[in-house]
């Protein structure tokens, strides 16, 4: 849960989603692909590192590790 999607091993939810997708309708006119999942509280415990500009940082106040996917710039995991 504390890894960005590209760093996850294929175990748990990552394994389940990767094994059942892509899903196509019976005529194969539409396909649903799995890209990634994100679960969690996406800020440090004290609230000092709330922005997405910190790719990998440790909060100086609470020592929480913050990670952001550098390609998408999406919320840290």
PDB file with SEQRES, HELIX, SHEET and CRYST1 records, atoms N, CA, C and O in Angstrom:
SEQRES   1 A   77  UNK UNK UNK UNK UNK UNK UNK UNK UNK UNK UNK UNK UNK          
SEQRES   2 A   77  UNK UNK UNK UNK UNK UNK UNK UNK UNK UNK UNK UNK UNK          
SEQRES   3 A   77  UNK UNK UNK UNK UNK UNK UNK UNK UNK UNK UNK UNK UNK          
SEQRES   4 A   77  UNK UNK UNK UNK UNK UNK UNK UNK UNK UNK UNK UNK UNK          
SEQRES   5 A   77  UNK UNK UNK UNK UNK UNK UNK UNK UNK UNK UNK UNK UNK          
SEQRES   6 A   77  UNK UNK UNK UNK UNK UNK UNK UNK UNK UNK UNK UNK              
HELIX    1 AA1 UNK A    5  UNK A    7  5                                   3    
HELIX    2 AA2 UNK A   12  UNK A   20  1                                   9    
SHEET    1 AA1 2 UNK A  23  UNK A  24  0                                        
SHEET    2 AA1 2 UNK A  31  UNK A  32 -1                                        
SHEET    1 AA2 2 UNK A  56  UNK A  58  0                                        
SHEET    2 AA2 2 UNK A  65  UNK A  67 -1                                        
CRYST1    1.000    1.000    1.000  90.00  90.00  90.00 P 1           1          
ATOM      1  N   UNK A   1       0.812  -1.186   0.000  1.00  0.00           N  
ATOM      2  CA  UNK A   1       0.000   0.000   0.000  1.00  0.00           C  
ATOM      3  C   UNK A   1       0.861   1.257   0.000  1.00  0.00           C  
ATOM      4  O   UNK A   1       0.388   2.323  -0.393  1.00  0.00           O  
ATOM      5  N   UNK A   2       2.099   1.155   0.427  1.00  0.00           N  
ATOM      6  CA  UNK A   2       2.947   2.337   0.492  1.00  0.00           C  
ATOM      7  C   UNK A   2       3.853   2.473  -0.723  1.00  0.00           C  
ATOM      8  O   UNK A   2       4.829   3.222  -0.682  1.00  0.00           O  
ATOM      9  N   UNK A   3       3.545   1.756  -1.808  1.00  0.00           N  
ATOM     10  CA  UNK A   3       4.358   1.819  -3.026  1.00  0.00           C  
ATOM     11  C   UNK A   3       3.562   2.433  -4.167  1.00  0.00           C  
ATOM     12  O   UNK A   3       2.342   2.284  -4.236  1.00  0.00           O  
ATOM     13  N   UNK A   4       4.264   3.129  -5.065  1.00  0.00           N  
ATOM     14  CA  UNK A   4       3.591   3.605  -6.263  1.00  0.00           C  
ATOM     15  C   UNK A   4       3.310   2.397  -7.152  1.00  0.00           C  
ATOM     16  O   UNK A   4       4.008   1.389  -7.038  1.00  0.00           O  
ATOM     17  N   UNK A   5       2.309   2.463  -8.033  1.00  0.00           N  
ATOM     18  CA  UNK A   5       1.894   1.285  -8.799  1.00  0.00           C  
ATOM     19  C   UNK A   5       3.021   0.571  -9.540  1.00  0.00           C  
ATOM     20  O   UNK A   5       3.015  -0.658  -9.615  1.00  0.00           O  
ATOM     21  N   UNK A   6       3.975   1.299 -10.082  1.00  0.00           N  
ATOM     22  CA  UNK A   6       5.058   0.667 -10.840  1.00  0.00           C  
ATOM     23  C   UNK A   6       6.002  -0.149  -9.959  1.00  0.00           C  
ATOM     24  O   UNK A   6       6.731  -1.001 -10.466  1.00  0.00           O  
ATOM     25  N   UNK A   7       5.997   0.098  -8.650  1.00  0.00           N  
ATOM     26  CA  UNK A   7       6.893  -0.609  -7.733  1.00  0.00           C  
ATOM     27  C   UNK A   7       6.241  -1.820  -7.076  1.00  0.00           C  
ATOM     28  O   UNK A   7       6.920  -2.553  -6.356  1.00  0.00           O  
ATOM     29  N   UNK A   8       4.950  -2.057  -7.299  1.00  0.00           N  
ATOM     30  CA  UNK A   8       4.251  -3.147  -6.616  1.00  0.00           C  
ATOM     31  C   UNK A   8       4.586  -4.503  -7.218  1.00  0.00           C  
ATOM     32  O   UNK A   8       4.720  -4.643  -8.433  1.00  0.00           O  
ATOM     33  N   UNK A   9       4.719  -5.509  -6.341  1.00  0.00           N  
ATOM     34  CA  UNK A   9       4.839  -6.894  -6.784  1.00  0.00           C  
ATOM     35  C   UNK A   9       3.439  -7.399  -7.130  1.00  0.00           C  
ATOM     36  O   UNK A   9       2.442  -6.815  -6.705  1.00  0.00           O  
ATOM     37  N   UNK A  10       3.368  -8.479  -7.898  1.00  0.00           N  
ATOM     38  CA  UNK A  10       2.078  -9.031  -8.287  1.00  0.00           C  
ATOM     39  C   UNK A  10       1.575  -9.992  -7.217  1.00  0.00           C  
ATOM     40  O   UNK A  10       1.549 -11.208  -7.406  1.00  0.00           O  
ATOM     41  N   UNK A  11       1.174  -9.405  -6.077  1.00  0.00           N  
ATOM     42  CA  UNK A  11       0.560 -10.144  -4.978  1.00  0.00           C  
ATOM     43  C   UNK A  11      -0.647  -9.347  -4.501  1.00  0.00           C  
ATOM     44  O   UNK A  11      -0.736  -8.146  -4.757  1.00  0.00           O  
ATOM     45  N   UNK A  12      -1.564  -9.992  -3.820  1.00  0.00           N  
ATOM     46  CA  UNK A  12      -2.725  -9.308  -3.276  1.00  0.00           C  
ATOM     47  C   UNK A  12      -3.621  -8.718  -4.351  1.00  0.00           C  
ATOM     48  O   UNK A  12      -3.867  -9.343  -5.382  1.00  0.00           O  
ATOM     49  N   UNK A  13      -4.112  -7.494  -4.099  1.00  0.00           N  
ATOM     50  CA  UNK A  13      -5.007  -6.834  -5.055  1.00  0.00           C  
ATOM     51  C   UNK A  13      -4.358  -6.635  -6.411  1.00  0.00           C  
ATOM     52  O   UNK A  13      -5.012  -6.793  -7.442  1.00  0.00           O  
ATOM     53  N   UNK A  14      -3.076  -6.289  -6.422  1.00  0.00           N  
ATOM     54  CA  UNK A  14      -2.368  -6.086  -7.691  1.00  0.00           C  
ATOM     55  C   UNK A  14      -2.436  -7.357  -8.538  1.00  0.00           C  
ATOM     56  O   UNK A  14      -2.672  -7.281  -9.744  1.00  0.00           O  
ATOM     57  N   UNK A  15      -2.234  -8.511  -7.928  1.00  0.00           N  
ATOM     58  CA  UNK A  15      -2.279  -9.789  -8.633  1.00  0.00           C  
ATOM     59  C   UNK A  15      -3.690 -10.093  -9.148  1.00  0.00           C  
ATOM     60  O   UNK A  15      -3.862 -10.534 -10.284  1.00  0.00           O  
ATOM     61  N   UNK A  16      -4.686  -9.855  -8.310  1.00  0.00           N  
ATOM     62  CA  UNK A  16      -6.072 -10.126  -8.700  1.00  0.00           C  
ATOM     63  C   UNK A  16      -6.480  -9.262  -9.887  1.00  0.00           C  
ATOM     64  O   UNK A  16      -6.999  -9.771 -10.881  1.00  0.00           O  
ATOM     65  N   UNK A  17      -6.245  -7.956  -9.784  1.00  0.00           N  
ATOM     66  CA  UNK A  17      -6.633  -7.058 -10.875  1.00  0.00           C  
ATOM     67  C   UNK A  17      -5.878  -7.363 -12.161  1.00  0.00           C  
ATOM     68  O   UNK A  17      -6.473  -7.378 -13.239  1.00  0.00           O  
ATOM     69  N   UNK A  18      -4.590  -7.605 -12.063  1.00  0.00           N  
ATOM     70  CA  UNK A  18      -3.785  -7.879 -13.261  1.00  0.00           C  
ATOM     71  C   UNK A  18      -4.204  -9.190 -13.927  1.00  0.00           C  
ATOM     72  O   UNK A  18      -4.091  -9.325 -15.145  1.00  0.00           O  
ATOM     73  N   UNK A  19      -4.686 -10.156 -13.140  1.00  0.00           N  
ATOM     74  CA  UNK A  19      -5.044 -11.456 -13.714  1.00  0.00           C  
ATOM     75  C   UNK A  19      -6.417 -11.463 -14.391  1.00  0.00           C  
ATOM     76  O   UNK A  19      -6.634 -12.260 -15.304  1.00  0.00           O  
ATOM     77  N   UNK A  20      -7.350 -10.600 -13.973  1.00  0.00           N  
ATOM     78  CA  UNK A  20      -8.693 -10.643 -14.560  1.00  0.00           C  
ATOM     79  C   UNK A  20      -8.916  -9.602 -15.659  1.00  0.00           C  
ATOM     80  O   UNK A  20      -9.879  -9.700 -16.419  1.00  0.00           O  
ATOM     81  N   UNK A  21      -8.053  -8.633 -15.743  1.00  0.00           N  
ATOM     82  CA  UNK A  21      -8.189  -7.608 -16.786  1.00  0.00           C  
ATOM     83  C   UNK A  21      -7.229  -7.878 -17.918  1.00  0.00           C  
ATOM     84  O   UNK A  21      -6.186  -8.481 -17.666  1.00  0.00           O  
ATOM     85  N   UNK A  22      -7.498  -7.482 -19.139  1.00  0.00           N  
ATOM     86  CA  UNK A  22      -8.642  -6.704 -19.601  1.00  0.00           C  
ATOM     87  C   UNK A  22      -9.903  -7.556 -19.707  1.00  0.00           C  
ATOM     88  O   UNK A  22      -9.835  -8.772 -19.885  1.00  0.00           O  
ATOM     89  N   UNK A  23     -11.039  -6.904 -19.595  1.00  0.00           N  
ATOM     90  CA  UNK A  23     -12.348  -7.536 -19.708  1.00  0.00           C  
ATOM     91  C   UNK A  23     -13.025  -6.970 -20.954  1.00  0.00           C  
ATOM     92  O   UNK A  23     -13.080  -5.755 -21.143  1.00  0.00           O  
ATOM     93  N   UNK A  24     -13.540  -7.861 -21.803  1.00  0.00           N  
ATOM     94  CA  UNK A  24     -14.227  -7.429 -23.029  1.00  0.00           C  
ATOM     95  C   UNK A  24     -15.666  -7.918 -23.011  1.00  0.00           C  
ATOM     96  O   UNK A  24     -15.982  -8.930 -22.385  1.00  0.00           O  
ATOM     97  N   UNK A  25     -16.540  -7.184 -23.707  1.00  0.00           N  
ATOM     98  CA  UNK A  25     -17.906  -7.661 -23.845  1.00  0.00           C  
ATOM     99  C   UNK A  25     -17.922  -8.850 -24.803  1.00  0.00           C  
ATOM    100  O   UNK A  25     -16.924  -9.136 -25.464  1.00  0.00           O  
ATOM    101  N   UNK A  26     -19.053  -9.536 -24.873  1.00  0.00           N  
ATOM    102  CA  UNK A  26     -19.063 -10.786 -25.622  1.00  0.00           C  
ATOM    103  C   UNK A  26     -18.890 -10.583 -27.125  1.00  0.00           C  
ATOM    104  O   UNK A  26     -18.458 -11.506 -27.816  1.00  0.00           O  
ATOM    105  N   UNK A  27     -19.211  -9.418 -27.641  1.00  0.00           N  
ATOM    106  CA  UNK A  27     -18.971  -9.115 -29.060  1.00  0.00           C  
ATOM    107  C   UNK A  27     -17.600  -8.469 -29.283  1.00  0.00           C  
ATOM    108  O   UNK A  27     -17.207  -8.203 -30.420  1.00  0.00           O  
ATOM    109  N   UNK A  28     -16.897  -8.227 -28.215  1.00  0.00           N  
ATOM    110  CA  UNK A  28     -15.576  -7.595 -28.236  1.00  0.00           C  
ATOM    111  C   UNK A  28     -15.590  -6.225 -28.913  1.00  0.00           C  
ATOM    112  O   UNK A  28     -14.679  -5.875 -29.664  1.00  0.00           O  
ATOM    113  N   UNK A  29     -16.646  -5.459 -28.627  1.00  0.00           N  
ATOM    114  CA  UNK A  29     -16.722  -4.086 -29.132  1.00  0.00           C  
ATOM    115  C   UNK A  29     -16.209  -3.079 -28.107  1.00  0.00           C  
ATOM    116  O   UNK A  29     -15.916  -1.932 -28.444  1.00  0.00           O  
ATOM    117  N   UNK A  30     -16.104  -3.520 -26.857  1.00  0.00           N  
ATOM    118  CA  UNK A  30     -15.595  -2.646 -25.798  1.00  0.00           C  
ATOM    119  C   UNK A  30     -14.684  -3.455 -24.882  1.00  0.00           C  
ATOM    120  O   UNK A  30     -14.916  -4.639 -24.641  1.00  0.00           O  
ATOM    121  N   UNK A  31     -13.652  -2.800 -24.382  1.00  0.00           N  
ATOM    122  CA  UNK A  31     -12.704  -3.446 -23.478  1.00  0.00           C  
ATOM    123  C   UNK A  31     -12.443  -2.538 -22.291  1.00  0.00           C  
ATOM    124  O   UNK A  31     -12.277  -1.328 -22.442  1.00  0.00           O  
ATOM    125  N   UNK A  32     -12.408  -3.132 -21.113  1.00  0.00           N  
ATOM    126  CA  UNK A  32     -12.089  -2.414 -19.888  1.00  0.00           C  
ATOM    127  C   UNK A  32     -10.728  -2.897 -19.415  1.00  0.00           C  
ATOM    128  O   UNK A  32     -10.541  -4.088 -19.169  1.00  0.00           O  
ATOM    129  N   UNK A  33      -9.772  -1.974 -19.287  1.00  0.00           N  
ATOM    130  CA  UNK A  33      -8.419  -2.335 -18.877  1.00  0.00           C  
ATOM    131  C   UNK A  33      -8.127  -1.813 -17.482  1.00  0.00           C  
ATOM    132  O   UNK A  33      -8.584  -0.735 -17.103  1.00  0.00           O  
ATOM    133  N   UNK A  34      -7.372  -2.576 -16.729  1.00  0.00           N  
ATOM    134  CA  UNK A  34      -6.920  -2.166 -15.403  1.00  0.00           C  
ATOM    135  C   UNK A  34      -5.652  -1.334 -15.552  1.00  0.00           C  
ATOM    136  O   UNK A  34      -4.712  -1.751 -16.229  1.00  0.00           O  
ATOM    137  N   UNK A  35      -5.621  -0.167 -14.927  1.00  0.00           N  
ATOM    138  CA  UNK A  35      -4.447   0.696 -14.984  1.00  0.00           C  
ATOM    139  C   UNK A  35      -3.724   0.677 -13.646  1.00  0.00           C  
ATOM    140  O   UNK A  35      -2.552   0.305 -13.589  1.00  0.00           O  
ATOM    141  N   UNK A  36      -4.389   1.066 -12.580  1.00  0.00           N  
ATOM    142  CA  UNK A  36      -3.785   1.070 -11.250  1.00  0.00           C  
ATOM    143  C   UNK A  36      -4.868   1.281 -10.206  1.00  0.00           C  
ATOM    144  O   UNK A  36      -5.995   1.651 -10.536  1.00  0.00           O  
ATOM    145  N   UNK A  37      -4.527   1.047  -8.954  1.00  0.00           N  
ATOM    146  CA  UNK A  37      -5.423   1.378  -7.858  1.00  0.00           C  
ATOM    147  C   UNK A  37      -4.649   2.171  -6.818  1.00  0.00           C  
ATOM    148  O   UNK A  37      -3.426   2.071  -6.724  1.00  0.00           O  
ATOM    149  N   UNK A  38      -5.378   2.958  -6.042  1.00  0.00           N  
ATOM    150  CA  UNK A  38      -4.775   3.735  -4.967  1.00  0.00           C  
ATOM    151  C   UNK A  38      -5.685   3.670  -3.757  1.00  0.00           C  
ATOM    152  O   UNK A  38      -6.890   3.899  -3.858  1.00  0.00           O  
ATOM    153  N   UNK A  39      -5.103   3.358  -2.620  1.00  0.00           N  
ATOM    154  CA  UNK A  39      -5.837   3.286  -1.363  1.00  0.00           C  
ATOM    155  C   UNK A  39      -5.011   4.010  -0.318  1.00  0.00           C  
ATOM    156  O   UNK A  39      -3.788   3.867  -0.291  1.00  0.00           O  
ATOM    157  N   UNK A  40      -5.646   4.774   0.532  1.00  0.00           N  
ATOM    158  CA  UNK A  40      -4.898   5.319   1.650  1.00  0.00           C  
ATOM    159  C   UNK A  40      -5.179   6.764   1.975  1.00  0.00           C  
ATOM    160  O   UNK A  40      -5.923   7.456   1.280  1.00  0.00           O  
ATOM    161  N   UNK A  41      -4.557   7.198   3.057  1.00  0.00           N  
ATOM    162  CA  UNK A  41      -4.598   8.577   3.503  1.00  0.00           C  
ATOM    163  C   UNK A  41      -3.400   9.265   2.875  1.00  0.00           C  
ATOM    164  O   UNK A  41      -2.266   8.934   3.220  1.00  0.00           O  
ATOM    165  N   UNK A  42      -3.605  10.201   1.975  1.00  0.00           N  
ATOM    166  CA  UNK A  42      -2.559  10.722   1.117  1.00  0.00           C  
ATOM    167  C   UNK A  42      -1.942  12.017   1.600  1.00  0.00           C  
ATOM    168  O   UNK A  42      -1.661  12.906   0.797  1.00  0.00           O  
ATOM    169  N   UNK A  43      -1.730  12.136   2.875  1.00  0.00           N  
ATOM    170  CA  UNK A  43      -0.978  13.261   3.413  1.00  0.00           C  
ATOM    171  C   UNK A  43      -0.255  12.792   4.664  1.00  0.00           C  
ATOM    172  O   UNK A  43      -0.604  11.765   5.246  1.00  0.00           O  
ATOM    173  N   UNK A  44       0.745  13.542   5.069  1.00  0.00           N  
ATOM    174  CA  UNK A  44       1.472  13.127   6.267  1.00  0.00           C  
ATOM    175  C   UNK A  44       0.577  13.319   7.490  1.00  0.00           C  
ATOM    176  O   UNK A  44      -0.441  14.007   7.423  1.00  0.00           O  
ATOM    177  N   UNK A  45       0.959  12.719   8.580  1.00  0.00           N  
ATOM    178  CA  UNK A  45       0.133  12.713   9.778  1.00  0.00           C  
ATOM    179  C   UNK A  45      -0.082  14.098  10.366  1.00  0.00           C  
ATOM    180  O   UNK A  45      -1.146  14.381  10.915  1.00  0.00           O  
ATOM    181  N   UNK A  46       0.933  14.974  10.253  1.00  0.00           N  
ATOM    182  CA  UNK A  46       0.802  16.309  10.843  1.00  0.00           C  
ATOM    183  C   UNK A  46       0.229  17.324   9.863  1.00  0.00           C  
ATOM    184  O   UNK A  46      -0.139  18.423  10.278  1.00  0.00           O  
ATOM    185  N   UNK A  47       0.140  16.993   8.566  1.00  0.00           N  
ATOM    186  CA  UNK A  47      -0.456  17.877   7.582  1.00  0.00           C  
ATOM    187  C   UNK A  47       0.491  18.856   6.921  1.00  0.00           C  
ATOM    188  O   UNK A  47       0.042  19.683   6.128  1.00  0.00           O  
ATOM    189  N   UNK A  48       1.793  18.803   7.214  1.00  0.00           N  
ATOM    190  CA  UNK A  48       2.744  19.754   6.627  1.00  0.00           C  
ATOM    191  C   UNK A  48       3.062  19.458   5.170  1.00  0.00           C  
ATOM    192  O   UNK A  48       3.361  20.386   4.417  1.00  0.00           O  
ATOM    193  N   UNK A  49       3.009  18.205   4.746  1.00  0.00           N  
ATOM    194  CA  UNK A  49       3.341  17.850   3.361  1.00  0.00           C  
ATOM    195  C   UNK A  49       2.074  17.451   2.615  1.00  0.00           C  
ATOM    196  O   UNK A  49       1.889  16.274   2.303  1.00  0.00           O  
ATOM    197  N   UNK A  50       1.213  18.394   2.329  1.00  0.00           N  
ATOM    198  CA  UNK A  50      -0.049  18.094   1.668  1.00  0.00           C  
ATOM    199  C   UNK A  50       0.024  18.198   0.159  1.00  0.00           C  
ATOM    200  O   UNK A  50      -0.815  17.611  -0.524  1.00  0.00           O  
ATOM    201  N   UNK A  51       0.990  18.920  -0.395  1.00  0.00           N  
ATOM    202  CA  UNK A  51       1.055  19.146  -1.830  1.00  0.00           C  
ATOM    203  C   UNK A  51       1.629  17.974  -2.587  1.00  0.00           C  
ATOM    204  O   UNK A  51       2.200  17.060  -1.992  1.00  0.00           O  
ATOM    205  N   UNK A  52       1.481  17.996  -3.902  1.00  0.00           N  
ATOM    206  CA  UNK A  52       1.974  16.930  -4.761  1.00  0.00           C  
ATOM    207  C   UNK A  52       3.401  17.170  -5.224  1.00  0.00           C  
ATOM    208  O   UNK A  52       3.941  16.362  -5.980  1.00  0.00           O  
ATOM    209  N   UNK A  53       4.029  18.261  -4.789  1.00  0.00           N  
ATOM    210  CA  UNK A  53       5.360  18.579  -5.262  1.00  0.00           C  
ATOM    211  C   UNK A  53       6.450  17.714  -4.631  1.00  0.00           C  
ATOM    212  O   UNK A  53       7.588  17.735  -5.100  1.00  0.00           O  
ATOM    213  N   UNK A  54       6.139  16.966  -3.597  1.00  0.00           N  
ATOM    214  CA  UNK A  54       7.126  16.135  -2.910  1.00  0.00           C  
ATOM    215  C   UNK A  54       7.083  14.722  -3.495  1.00  0.00           C  
ATOM    216  O   UNK A  54       6.167  13.960  -3.183  1.00  0.00           O  
ATOM    217  N   UNK A  55       8.045  14.361  -4.329  1.00  0.00           N  
ATOM    218  CA  UNK A  55       8.035  13.025  -4.925  1.00  0.00           C  
ATOM    219  C   UNK A  55       8.343  11.959  -3.894  1.00  0.00           C  
ATOM    220  O   UNK A  55       7.625  10.964  -3.794  1.00  0.00           O  
ATOM    221  N   UNK A  56       9.378  12.150  -3.145  1.00  0.00           N  
ATOM    222  CA  UNK A  56       9.717  11.234  -2.059  1.00  0.00           C  
ATOM    223  C   UNK A  56      10.313  12.072  -0.951  1.00  0.00           C  
ATOM    224  O   UNK A  56      11.411  12.611  -1.087  1.00  0.00           O  
ATOM    225  N   UNK A  57       9.593  12.180   0.134  1.00  0.00           N  
ATOM    226  CA  UNK A  57      10.059  13.031   1.221  1.00  0.00           C  
ATOM    227  C   UNK A  57       9.651  12.429   2.549  1.00  0.00           C  
ATOM    228  O   UNK A  57       8.703  11.648   2.627  1.00  0.00           O  
ATOM    229  N   UNK A  58      10.360  12.791   3.567  1.00  0.00           N  
ATOM    230  CA  UNK A  58       9.989  12.458   4.930  1.00  0.00           C  
ATOM    231  C   UNK A  58       9.610  13.755   5.622  1.00  0.00           C  
ATOM    232  O   UNK A  58      10.369  14.724   5.590  1.00  0.00           O  
ATOM    233  N   UNK A  59       8.465  13.778   6.235  1.00  0.00           N  
ATOM    234  CA  UNK A  59       8.033  14.959   6.963  1.00  0.00           C  
ATOM    235  C   UNK A  59       8.965  15.167   8.148  1.00  0.00           C  
ATOM    236  O   UNK A  59       9.248  14.224   8.888  1.00  0.00           O  
ATOM    237  N   UNK A  60       9.441  16.384   8.331  1.00  0.00           N  
ATOM    238  CA  UNK A  60      10.358  16.682   9.434  1.00  0.00           C  
ATOM    239  C   UNK A  60       9.664  16.635  10.782  1.00  0.00           C  
ATOM    240  O   UNK A  60      10.319  16.434  11.804  1.00  0.00           O  
ATOM    241  N   UNK A  61       8.347  16.817  10.806  1.00  0.00           N  
ATOM    242  CA  UNK A  61       7.613  16.839  12.069  1.00  0.00           C  
ATOM    243  C   UNK A  61       7.155  15.460  12.528  1.00  0.00           C  
ATOM    244  O   UNK A  61       7.270  15.128  13.708  1.00  0.00           O  
ATOM    245  N   UNK A  62       6.632  14.651  11.597  1.00  0.00           N  
ATOM    246  CA  UNK A  62       6.067  13.363  12.009  1.00  0.00           C  
ATOM    247  C   UNK A  62       6.767  12.172  11.375  1.00  0.00           C  
ATOM    248  O   UNK A  62       6.393  11.034  11.660  1.00  0.00           O  
ATOM    249  N   UNK A  63       7.775  12.387  10.521  1.00  0.00           N  
ATOM    250  CA  UNK A  63       8.568  11.336   9.866  1.00  0.00           C  
ATOM    251  C   UNK A  63       7.768  10.465   8.906  1.00  0.00           C  
ATOM    252  O   UNK A  63       8.235   9.391   8.529  1.00  0.00           O  
ATOM    253  N   UNK A  64       6.583  10.894   8.504  1.00  0.00           N  
ATOM    254  CA  UNK A  64       5.790  10.120   7.544  1.00  0.00           C  
ATOM    255  C   UNK A  64       6.486  10.137   6.194  1.00  0.00           C  
ATOM    256  O   UNK A  64       7.014  11.166   5.774  1.00  0.00           O  
ATOM    257  N   UNK A  65       6.487   8.986   5.509  1.00  0.00           N  
ATOM    258  CA  UNK A  65       7.061   8.894   4.172  1.00  0.00           C  
ATOM    259  C   UNK A  65       5.976   9.228   3.160  1.00  0.00           C  
ATOM    260  O   UNK A  65       4.903   8.626   3.170  1.00  0.00           O  
ATOM    261  N   UNK A  66       6.255  10.186   2.289  1.00  0.00           N  
ATOM    262  CA  UNK A  66       5.295  10.633   1.290  1.00  0.00           C  
ATOM    263  C   UNK A  66       5.835  10.264  -0.079  1.00  0.00           C  
ATOM    264  O   UNK A  66       6.998  10.537  -0.374  1.00  0.00           O  
ATOM    265  N   UNK A  67       5.005   9.641  -0.932  1.00  0.00           N  
ATOM    266  CA  UNK A  67       5.417   9.261  -2.281  1.00  0.00           C  
ATOM    267  C   UNK A  67       4.381   9.739  -3.283  1.00  0.00           C  
ATOM    268  O   UNK A  67       3.180   9.677  -3.020  1.00  0.00           O  
ATOM    269  N   UNK A  68       4.844  10.214  -4.430  1.00  0.00           N  
ATOM    270  CA  UNK A  68       3.969  10.647  -5.517  1.00  0.00           C  
ATOM    271  C   UNK A  68       4.461  10.000  -6.794  1.00  0.00           C  
ATOM    272  O   UNK A  68       5.667   9.908  -7.024  1.00  0.00           O  
ATOM    273  N   UNK A  69       3.542   9.553  -7.620  1.00  0.00           N  
ATOM    274  CA  UNK A  69       3.899   9.012  -8.924  1.00  0.00           C  
ATOM    275  C   UNK A  69       4.393  10.166  -9.794  1.00  0.00           C  
ATOM    276  O   UNK A  69       3.610  11.067 -10.095  1.00  0.00           O  
ATOM    277  N   UNK A  70       5.671  10.174 -10.211  1.00  0.00           N  
ATOM    278  CA  UNK A  70       6.215  11.307 -10.955  1.00  0.00           C  
ATOM    279  C   UNK A  70       5.624  11.478 -12.349  1.00  0.00           C  
ATOM    280  O   UNK A  70       5.627  12.591 -12.876  1.00  0.00           O  
ATOM    281  N   UNK A  71       5.120  10.417 -12.959  1.00  0.00           N  
ATOM    282  CA  UNK A  71       4.564  10.530 -14.309  1.00  0.00           C  
ATOM    283  C   UNK A  71       3.195  11.187 -14.302  1.00  0.00           C  
ATOM    284  O   UNK A  71       2.922  12.073 -15.111  1.00  0.00           O  
ATOM    285  N   UNK A  72       2.341  10.758 -13.398  1.00  0.00           N  
ATOM    286  CA  UNK A  72       0.988  11.304 -13.398  1.00  0.00           C  
ATOM    287  C   UNK A  72       0.854  12.495 -12.470  1.00  0.00           C  
ATOM    288  O   UNK A  72      -0.076  13.287 -12.618  1.00  0.00           O  
ATOM    289  N   UNK A  73       1.775  12.642 -11.503  1.00  0.00           N  
ATOM    290  CA  UNK A  73       1.668  13.722 -10.539  1.00  0.00           C  
ATOM    291  C   UNK A  73       0.489  13.562  -9.607  1.00  0.00           C  
ATOM    292  O   UNK A  73       0.049  14.529  -8.985  1.00  0.00           O  
ATOM    293  N   UNK A  74      -0.030  12.339  -9.504  1.00  0.00           N  
ATOM    294  CA  UNK A  74      -1.206  12.086  -8.689  1.00  0.00           C  
ATOM    295  C   UNK A  74      -0.842  11.965  -7.228  1.00  0.00           C  
ATOM    296  O   UNK A  74       0.333  11.925  -6.861  1.00  0.00           O  
ATOM    297  N   UNK A  75      -1.842  11.910  -6.421  1.00  0.00           N  
ATOM    298  CA  UNK A  75      -1.684  11.893  -4.976  1.00  0.00           C  
ATOM    299  C   UNK A  75      -0.711  10.825  -4.521  1.00  0.00           C  
ATOM    300  O   UNK A  75      -0.637   9.753  -5.122  1.00  0.00           O  
ATOM    301  N   UNK A  76       0.035  11.105  -3.465  1.00  0.00           N  
ATOM    302  CA  UNK A  76       0.988  10.129  -2.945  1.00  0.00           C  
ATOM    303  C   UNK A  76       0.286   8.929  -2.347  1.00  0.00           C  
ATOM    304  O   UNK A  76      -0.880   8.997  -1.960  1.00  0.00           O  
ATOM    305  N   UNK A  77       1.014   7.836  -2.280  1.00  0.00           N  
ATOM    306  CA  UNK A  77       0.479   6.605  -1.698  1.00  0.00           C  
ATOM    307  C   UNK A  77       1.148   6.322  -0.393  1.00  0.00           C  
ATOM    308  O   UNK A  77       0.836   5.325   0.258  1.00  0.00           O  
TER     309      UNK A  77                                                      
END                                                                             
